């Protein structure tokens, strides 16, 4: 028996890149898939790939950042296949600029697709699962959100994207705390793969070329190399909850989030002069923030 036999899976932004690879592997593992993408050509092409391989899939072209569109997406899964078991929130866009050049439209567009586009489908899906749970039906549901190394480690030129992806990481933790009582587990991935969205990122392709030259691994940046974790997280095999996973070709790790570090306390209100005397030493004792490659960051100080 495969990991996702009989499960009904909705994947947003699945007309290409990571979403396409997720749809193909879920179907290979026995799931029936709703392939969502605002590009009808992309969504239909992936559906045809799934069907050509013997799987079941239908296309959906709703805008998942639109409340009613997200509702239609979830309802299509219920109407077509009889329910919903797993939601993979994958859709995304980039509007990269240095912060001093970023416009409010750049900011709003990215926040809408990533944050609102994760909230809306999830809210509709959770309403369905909550109703089933209250009716006494067994619910073994999974939400897999898509954060990013830019969100949990930061990346120059991606203030909007990184902030949105950090928000998704925080949202995932809160979902995990709130939804388990209805039979829903929520986790997120912070993936690195070479797709249409990432091929222009500075230095990323160079690192992949070096990996290919060193190991002989053909196309190590291909999204097909990372989606097995998504299928596991979306299956009944998964018992993780509220976690964010770093994910790239040949690598999986659990991201460890913000936690209290070195501290000082007093009984009373701090004075500015006291903090000025204490904070440099406190900061020096703290672990430095790291970049996407695990190297300590410099903030110019």
C-alpha positions as CSV (number, residue, x, y, z in Angstrom):
1,X,0.0,0.0,0.0
2,X,1.3,3.4,-1.0
3,X,1.5,6.4,1.4
4,X,-1.4,8.3,-0.1
5,X,-3.7,5.6,-1.4
6,X,-7.2,7.0,-1.8
7,X,-6.4,10.4,-0.3
8,X,-7.8,13.5,-1.9
9,X,-5.2,16.3,-2.2
10,X,-5.4,19.9,-3.3
11,X,-2.2,21.6,-4.4
12,X,-2.1,25.3,-5.1
13,X,0.3,26.7,-7.7
14,X,0.8,23.3,-9.2
15,X,1.1,24.2,-12.8
16,X,4.9,24.0,-12.7
17,X,7.9,23.8,-10.5
18,X,7.6,22.3,-7.1
19,X,3.8,22.2,-7.2
20,X,3.9,20.1,-10.4
21,X,6.4,17.7,-8.9
22,X,4.2,17.4,-5.8
23,X,1.1,16.6,-7.9
24,X,2.9,13.9,-9.9
25,X,4.4,12.2,-6.8
26,X,1.1,12.4,-4.8
27,X,-0.7,10.8,-7.8
28,X,2.1,8.1,-8.1
29,X,1.5,7.4,-4.4
30,X,-2.2,6.8,-5.0
31,X,-3.8,10.2,-4.3
32,X,-6.5,11.9,-6.3
33,X,-5.3,15.4,-7.0
34,X,-6.8,18.8,-7.7
35,X,-4.2,20.8,-9.6
36,X,-4.7,24.5,-8.9
37,X,-2.9,27.2,-11.0
38,X,-4.0,30.5,-12.4
39,X,-2.5,29.4,-15.6
40,X,-5.0,27.1,-17.3
41,X,-2.4,25.8,-19.6
42,X,-0.1,24.8,-16.8
43,X,-2.8,23.2,-14.7
44,X,-4.2,21.2,-17.6
45,X,-0.8,20.1,-18.7
46,X,-0.1,18.7,-15.2
47,X,-3.5,17.0,-15.1
48,X,-2.7,15.3,-18.4
49,X,0.7,14.1,-17.1
50,X,-1.0,12.6,-14.1
51,X,-3.6,10.9,-16.2
52,X,-1.1,9.6,-18.7
53,X,0.7,7.9,-15.8
54,X,-2.5,6.3,-14.7
55,X,-3.5,8.7,-11.9
56,X,-6.6,10.8,-11.2
57,X,-6.5,14.6,-11.3
58,X,-8.6,17.6,-12.2
59,X,-7.6,21.2,-12.9
60,X,-8.7,24.3,-11.1
61,X,-7.8,27.9,-12.1
62,X,-9.2,29.9,-9.2
63,X,-7.2,32.7,-7.6
64,X,-6.4,31.2,-4.1
65,X,-5.9,34.6,-2.6
66,X,-9.6,35.4,-3.4
67,X,-11.9,34.2,-0.6
68,X,-14.6,32.9,-2.9
69,X,-12.0,31.4,-5.3
70,X,-10.4,29.5,-2.5
71,X,-13.8,28.2,-1.4
72,X,-14.6,27.0,-4.9
73,X,-11.2,25.2,-5.0
74,X,-12.0,23.2,-1.8
75,X,-15.5,22.6,-2.9
76,X,-14.3,21.2,-6.2
77,X,-12.3,18.5,-4.4
78,X,-15.4,17.6,-2.3
79,X,-17.7,17.6,-5.3
80,X,-15.4,15.7,-7.6
81,X,-13.8,13.2,-5.3
82,X,-16.0,13.1,-2.3
83,X,-13.9,15.0,0.3
84,X,-10.5,16.5,1.1
85,X,-7.7,15.0,3.1
86,X,-4.6,17.1,2.4
87,X,-4.0,20.7,1.4
88,X,-0.7,21.8,0.1
89,X,-0.3,25.6,0.0
90,X,2.4,26.1,-2.6
91,X,1.4,29.0,-4.8
92,X,3.7,32.0,-4.8
93,X,5.2,34.9,-6.8
94,X,8.4,37.0,-6.5
95,X,8.7,40.8,-6.7
96,X,12.3,41.1,-5.7
97,X,13.8,44.6,-5.1
98,X,16.2,46.1,-2.6
99,X,14.1,47.6,0.2
100,X,14.9,51.2,-0.7
101,X,13.4,50.5,-4.2
102,X,10.5,48.4,-3.2
103,X,7.0,49.8,-3.9
104,X,3.9,49.3,-1.9
105,X,2.5,47.4,-4.9
106,X,5.5,45.0,-4.8
107,X,4.8,44.5,-1.1
108,X,1.0,44.0,-1.4
109,X,1.2,41.6,-4.4
110,X,3.6,39.2,-2.5
111,X,1.6,39.4,0.7
112,X,-1.6,38.7,-1.1
113,X,-0.5,35.6,-2.9
114,X,1.6,34.1,-0.1
115,X,-0.1,35.0,3.2
116,X,-3.7,35.5,2.1
117,X,-3.2,32.7,-0.4
118,X,-2.3,30.4,2.4
119,X,-5.0,31.6,4.8
120,X,-8.0,31.4,2.4
121,X,-7.7,27.8,1.2
122,X,-6.7,26.7,4.7
123,X,-9.7,28.4,6.3
124,X,-12.2,26.7,3.9
125,X,-10.5,23.3,4.3
126,X,-10.4,23.6,8.1
127,X,-14.2,24.5,8.1
128,X,-14.8,21.2,6.2
129,X,-12.7,19.1,8.6
130,X,-14.1,20.8,11.7
131,X,-17.7,20.0,10.5
132,X,-16.7,16.4,9.8
133,X,-15.0,16.1,13.2
134,X,-18.0,17.5,15.1
135,X,-20.2,15.1,13.2
136,X,-18.2,12.2,14.6
137,X,-16.4,11.3,11.3
138,X,-12.7,10.3,11.7
139,X,-10.5,13.0,10.3
140,X,-6.9,12.4,9.3
141,X,-6.2,15.6,7.6
142,X,-2.9,17.4,6.8
143,X,-1.9,20.9,5.8
144,X,1.5,21.4,4.2
145,X,2.5,25.1,3.9
146,X,5.4,26.5,1.9
147,X,7.8,28.8,3.7
148,X,11.3,29.6,2.4
149,X,14.9,29.9,3.6
150,X,14.4,33.6,2.8
151,X,11.6,33.7,5.5
152,X,13.4,31.9,8.3
153,X,17.0,33.1,7.6
154,X,16.4,36.2,5.5
155,X,17.8,37.1,2.1
156,X,18.9,40.5,0.6
157,X,16.5,41.8,-1.9
158,X,13.5,39.8,-0.7
159,X,12.1,41.9,2.2
160,X,8.5,41.3,1.0
161,X,8.9,37.6,0.1
162,X,10.9,36.9,3.3
163,X,8.4,38.7,5.5
164,X,5.6,36.7,3.9
165,X,7.4,33.4,4.2
166,X,8.3,34.2,7.9
167,X,4.6,34.8,8.4
168,X,3.8,31.4,6.9
169,X,6.2,29.7,9.3
170,X,4.6,31.4,12.3
171,X,1.1,30.6,10.9
172,X,2.1,27.0,10.6
173,X,3.1,26.8,14.3
174,X,-0.1,28.3,15.4
175,X,-2.2,26.0,13.1
176,X,-0.4,23.1,14.7
177,X,-1.3,24.2,18.2
178,X,-5.0,24.9,17.3
179,X,-6.1,22.3,14.8
180,X,-4.9,18.9,16.1
181,X,-8.1,18.6,18.1
182,X,-10.0,18.3,14.8
183,X,-7.6,15.6,13.4
184,X,-5.6,18.2,11.4
185,X,-1.8,18.4,11.5
186,X,0.0,21.3,10.0
187,X,3.7,21.6,8.9
188,X,5.7,23.6,6.5
189,X,8.7,23.2,4.2
190,X,11.4,25.8,3.5
191,X,12.6,24.4,0.2
192,X,15.4,25.2,-2.2
193,X,15.0,24.0,-5.8
194,X,15.7,25.4,-9.2
195,X,12.4,26.5,-10.7
196,X,11.1,29.4,-12.8
197,X,10.9,31.5,-9.6
198,X,14.4,30.8,-8.4
199,X,16.6,30.4,-11.4
200,X,17.6,34.1,-11.3
201,X,18.5,34.2,-7.6
202,X,22.2,35.2,-7.2
203,X,24.6,32.3,-6.7
204,X,21.9,29.6,-6.4
205,X,22.5,28.0,-9.8
206,X,26.3,28.3,-9.2
207,X,26.0,26.2,-6.1
208,X,23.9,23.6,-7.9
209,X,26.4,23.4,-10.8
210,X,29.2,22.8,-8.2
211,X,27.1,20.0,-6.6
212,X,26.5,18.4,-10.0
213,X,30.2,18.6,-10.9
214,X,31.3,17.2,-7.6
215,X,28.8,14.3,-7.3
216,X,27.8,13.6,-10.8
217,X,24.1,14.0,-9.7
218,X,22.2,15.1,-12.8
219,X,20.1,18.2,-12.2
220,X,20.3,18.2,-8.4
221,X,18.2,21.4,-8.4
222,X,15.2,19.7,-9.9
223,X,12.1,19.9,-7.7
224,X,11.4,16.2,-8.1
225,X,14.3,15.6,-5.7
226,X,12.6,17.3,-2.8
227,X,8.9,16.5,-2.9
228,X,9.0,13.1,-1.1
229,X,8.9,15.0,2.2
230,X,5.8,16.9,1.1
231,X,4.0,13.6,0.3
232,X,5.1,12.2,3.7
233,X,3.9,15.3,5.5
234,X,0.6,15.1,3.6
235,X,0.0,11.4,4.4
236,X,-1.3,9.5,7.5
237,X,2.4,8.4,8.1
238,X,3.1,11.9,9.4
239,X,2.8,12.5,13.1
240,X,4.9,15.8,13.1
241,X,2.9,18.9,13.9
242,X,3.8,22.6,13.8
243,X,7.3,22.0,12.4
244,X,9.2,23.7,9.6
245,X,11.6,21.6,7.6
246,X,14.7,22.8,5.7
247,X,14.6,21.0,2.4
248,X,16.9,20.7,-0.6
249,X,18.3,18.0,-2.8
250,X,19.6,15.2,-0.5
251,X,19.0,17.2,2.7
252,X,16.2,17.4,5.2
253,X,16.5,19.1,8.6
254,X,14.2,20.5,11.2
255,X,14.4,24.3,11.4
256,X,14.9,25.5,15.0
257,X,13.1,28.8,15.5
258,X,13.4,31.8,17.7
259,X,14.0,30.9,21.3
260,X,15.1,33.0,24.3
261,X,18.9,33.5,24.5
262,X,21.2,35.2,27.0
263,X,19.3,37.3,29.5
264,X,19.6,39.7,32.4
265,X,16.9,40.6,34.9
266,X,16.2,43.1,37.6
267,X,13.3,43.9,39.9
268,X,12.3,47.3,38.5
269,X,12.3,49.4,35.4
270,X,15.4,49.5,33.2
271,X,17.3,52.8,32.7
272,X,18.8,53.5,29.3
273,X,22.3,53.8,30.8
274,X,21.9,50.4,32.5
275,X,21.0,48.8,29.2
276,X,23.8,50.6,27.4
277,X,26.2,49.0,29.9
278,X,24.7,45.5,29.7
279,X,23.5,44.9,26.2
280,X,26.8,44.7,24.3
281,X,28.0,41.8,26.4
282,X,24.6,40.2,26.2
283,X,24.6,40.4,22.4
284,X,28.1,39.1,22.2
285,X,27.1,35.9,24.1
286,X,24.1,35.2,21.9
287,X,24.3,32.9,18.9
288,X,24.7,35.0,15.7
289,X,21.9,34.8,13.1
290,X,22.9,32.6,10.1
291,X,22.2,32.9,6.4
292,X,20.6,30.3,4.2
293,X,23.9,28.4,4.0
294,X,24.4,28.3,7.8
295,X,27.1,31.0,7.8
296,X,27.0,33.7,10.5
297,X,25.6,37.0,9.3
298,X,27.2,40.4,9.5
299,X,25.0,43.4,10.0
300,X,27.7,45.9,9.5
301,X,28.4,46.3,13.2
